[in-house]
Amino acid sequence: ASDLALLHKVPPAKLAAAGVKTGLLQHQLEAVAWMYSRETNPDGGELPPLYEEKGAGFGKYYYNKITQENTPERPKNVKGGILADDMGLGKTLSCLALIAFTKMEEKEKGTGNKA
C-alpha cells in the first residue's frame, strides 16, 4: 500500500487528541502512517524485500537473493523500518507523534503498559 493509502489509519485529529500540539506536514503524516503500519501490520501481505517467490503449487518456494538459498516456508516480514528523511524534515516530530498516537491507541484498547 502506498503511504497515502495508509493516512486513514492515523488521522490528524487523532494525533491532536493524543497530545501532539504541532500540526504535521503532509510528508510527516505519511511517515507516521508508514511507521504505524510497519509496527501494527509489518507483513502487509508482502514478502520481505530480500525474497522472491518461485515455482507454483506444491513446487512453490522462496529464494533469498542475498544468501541464494531456498526455503519452502514463506518468510515472515519484520517490524520496523528506517525513516531516512533528510535533515530538518521533522523525523523527531514524526517519531514523537507515533509514540503519542500508539500510546493513546493502547489506552483506548486497554492493551497498554499499566506502569
C-alpha positions as CSV (number, residue, x, y, z in Angstrom):
1,A,0.0,0.0,0.0
2,S,1.2,3.5,-0.7
3,D,1.9,5.9,2.2
4,L,-1.1,8.0,1.1
5,A,-3.4,4.9,1.4
6,L,-2.3,4.5,5.0
7,L,-3.2,8.0,6.1
8,H,-6.7,7.0,7.2
9,K,-5.1,4.9,10.0
10,V,-3.5,7.9,11.6
11,P,-5.9,10.9,11.1
12,P,-4.5,14.3,12.2
13,A,-7.5,14.8,14.6
14,K,-6.4,11.7,16.5
15,L,-2.9,12.9,16.6
16,A,-4.1,16.1,18.2
17,A,-6.2,14.1,20.7
18,A,-3.1,12.1,21.5
19,G,-1.4,15.3,22.6
20,V,0.5,16.3,19.5
21,K,0.1,20.1,19.5
22,T,2.2,20.8,16.5
23,G,0.5,20.3,13.1
24,L,2.3,17.8,11.0
25,L,3.1,18.5,7.3
26,Q,1.9,16.0,4.7
27,H,5.2,14.2,4.4
28,Q,5.3,13.9,8.3
29,L,1.8,12.4,8.3
30,E,2.9,10.0,5.7
31,A,5.9,9.0,7.8
32,V,3.8,8.4,10.9
33,A,1.2,6.4,8.9
34,W,4.0,4.3,7.3
35,M,5.7,3.7,10.7
36,Y,2.4,2.8,12.3
37,S,1.6,0.3,9.6
38,R,5.1,-1.3,9.9
39,E,4.6,-1.7,13.7
40,T,1.0,-3.0,13.5
41,N,1.0,-5.0,10.3
42,P,4.6,-5.5,9.2
43,D,3.7,-8.1,6.5
44,G,1.1,-6.1,4.7
45,G,0.8,-9.3,2.7
46,E,4.1,-8.7,1.0
47,L,7.3,-10.8,1.1
48,P,10.4,-9.4,2.8
49,P,12.4,-7.4,0.2
50,L,15.2,-9.9,0.0
51,Y,13.0,-12.8,-1.1
52,E,11.4,-13.8,-4.4
53,E,8.5,-16.3,-4.8
54,K,9.4,-19.1,-7.3
55,G,7.6,-22.1,-8.6
56,A,3.9,-22.8,-8.3
57,G,1.5,-25.1,-6.4
58,F,3.3,-27.7,-4.4
59,G,6.6,-26.7,-6.0
60,K,6.5,-23.2,-4.6
61,Y,9.5,-22.0,-2.7
62,Y,11.1,-18.7,-1.6
63,Y,14.5,-17.7,-2.8
64,N,16.8,-15.4,-0.8
65,K,18.6,-13.1,-3.2
66,I,21.4,-12.5,-0.8
67,T,22.2,-16.0,0.6
68,Q,21.0,-17.6,-2.6
69,E,19.2,-20.2,-0.5
70,N,15.6,-21.6,-1.0
71,T,13.0,-22.3,1.7
72,P,9.6,-23.9,1.3
73,E,8.2,-21.8,4.1
74,R,7.0,-18.3,3.4
75,P,9.4,-16.0,5.3
76,K,7.9,-13.6,7.8
77,N,8.4,-9.9,7.4
78,V,9.9,-7.9,10.3
79,K,8.5,-5.0,12.2
80,G,10.0,-1.5,11.9
81,G,12.0,0.2,9.2
82,I,14.3,3.1,8.7
83,L,12.9,6.6,8.5
84,A,15.6,8.3,6.4
85,D,14.2,11.7,5.6
86,D,16.8,14.5,5.0
87,M,17.9,16.5,8.0
88,G,15.4,19.1,9.1
89,L,12.3,17.5,7.7
90,G,10.9,16.5,11.1
91,K,11.9,12.9,11.8
92,T,11.9,13.6,15.6
93,L,8.4,15.1,15.5
94,S,7.1,12.2,13.4
95,C,8.6,9.7,15.9
96,L,7.1,11.5,18.9
97,A,3.7,11.7,17.1
98,L,3.9,7.9,16.5
99,I,4.7,7.3,20.2
100,A,1.9,9.5,21.4
101,F,-0.6,8.0,18.9
102,T,0.4,4.4,19.8
103,K,0.1,5.1,23.5
104,M,-3.4,6.6,23.0
105,E,-4.4,3.6,20.9
106,E,-3.2,1.2,23.5
107,K,-5.0,3.1,26.3
108,E,-8.3,3.1,24.2
109,K,-7.9,-0.7,23.6
110,G,-6.8,-1.4,27.1
111,T,-3.7,-3.1,25.9
112,G,-1.1,-0.6,27.1
113,N,1.5,-0.9,29.8
114,K,-0.1,-0.1,33.1
115,A,3.2,1.4,34.5
